[in-house]
Amino acid sequence: MGILELLFKRITFSEGRLTNHDLNQVRESWMKVEEQLSLGKPSNFNQAVMTADKTVDYVLKAIYPRTSTMGERLKAAREKFRSDPQVYEDLWYAHKIRNELAHNLDFHLPSFEAKNVVEKFKVALRVLRAL
């Protein structure tokens, strides 16, 4: 294999699959997300976003077990969203919001936007056939 082939070779990840146990874990986790949203306080909205992101990451780890970061998993999952690329872009957006919550103490997420972000995670989970 030539140097150019090595440099431009598309990296692919072998896929795993979701087990019934995984699907049950996702459902339980999603119930916690909805419970946090129903409580209505800013801290609960933030927690709902964080839990929704963790839930998507759990699913992506099961599907792409050889990836080491959420970013890698999201890149590997692009093909799963081929039929609706906007869902993929929305998932990246939602993950970026989660990162702001986790790393920027001055970041405040309005309740309507928290609900919007959680919905983006939910749609992605449906596309991944985890919900």
Stockholm file with secondary structure:
# STOCKHOLM 1.0

chainA/1-131         MGILELLFKRITFSEGRLTNHDLNQVRESWMKVEEQLSLGKPSNFNQAVMTADKTVDYVLKAIYPRTSTMGERLKAAREKFRSDPQVYEDLWYAHKIRNELAHNLDFHLPSFEAKNVVEKFKVALRVLRAL
#=GR chainA/1-131 SS CCHHHHHHCCCCCCCCCCCHHHHHHHHHHHHHHHHHHHHCCHHHHHHHHHHHHHHHHHHHHHHCTTCCSHHHHHHHGGGGGTTCHHHHHHHHHHHHHHHHHHHCTTCCCCHHHHHHHHHHHHHHHHHTTCC
#=GC SS_cons         CCHHHHHHCCCCCCCCCCCHHHHHHHHHHHHHHHHHHHHCCHHHHHHHHHHHHHHHHHHHHHHCTTCCSHHHHHHHGGGGGTTCHHHHHHHHHHHHHHHHHHHCTTCCCCHHHHHHHHHHHHHHHHHTTCC
//
